[in-house]
């Protein structure tokens, strides 16, 4: 499920579509007509699916699971194949290096000695935290001795309980810098985005990737290194079988296939050579 606010907006859209119409007169064909019109208006299939789910859940809430529900047989938009959104880490380093080390000059305030935006971006890149959870980190969230950090509960989707996760070496370094600059608390997404775009333009990484793609990068690298979808999903606080996990890990598949292919190529000739040698020696004995 999306956020509660989004769900309310989805219900409001259905209310606007059917107005004062009695609910028992709304059939699957009527629902299909609305869903098809939304798809033809170039709305993302995932958006239309979320709206369909909102109506499905509302109907179930009102009538119960056992009652007939016209939404169950309604059109279910198919989702496109996931795209790889990860940024290579050599590019990430170039982008971060292109950002100024000093902070921005805010109206009425002196320029900060160091860039908190750069420190926050580094934490996103090396922990995979989304903006919303980064804003909720506190001093107490990080256990420096155990090299772990406690991620607050996610409200997106079904929600995931508070979880303690291990940190990579680069994750520890990024959080140490983050803590030194006292980056805890809320920050401006738009200000971060502007700084990110300027840095991307400076190193000619165009079109500029989304800041959120840093999360994709962390996940893809995690999947490349482990090949373990369960571990990767746990680090991202996602369901292993979610469509989003497909999108996050798709960038790691190609490299894993290359490594597997190289391994098989490296092994197979040795076996063949050994077998041939055995055959040759046997033939040589027979000839002798």
Buried (B, 14 or more C-beta within 10 A) or exposed (E): BBEEEBBEBBBEBBEEBBEEEEEEEBEBEBBBEBBEEBBEEEBEBBBBBBBBBBBBBBBBEEEEEEEEBBBEEBBBBEEEEBEBBBBEBEBBEBBBEBBBEEBBEEEEEEEBEBBBBBBBBBBBBBBBBBBEBBBBBEEEBBEEEEBBBBBBEBBBBEEBEEBEBEBBEBBBBBBEBBBEBEBBEEBEEEEBBEBBBBBBBEBEBEEBBEBEBBBBBBBBBBBBBEBEBEBBBBBBBBEBEBBBBBBBBBBBBEBBEEEEEEEEEEEEEEEEEEEEEEEEEEEEEEEE
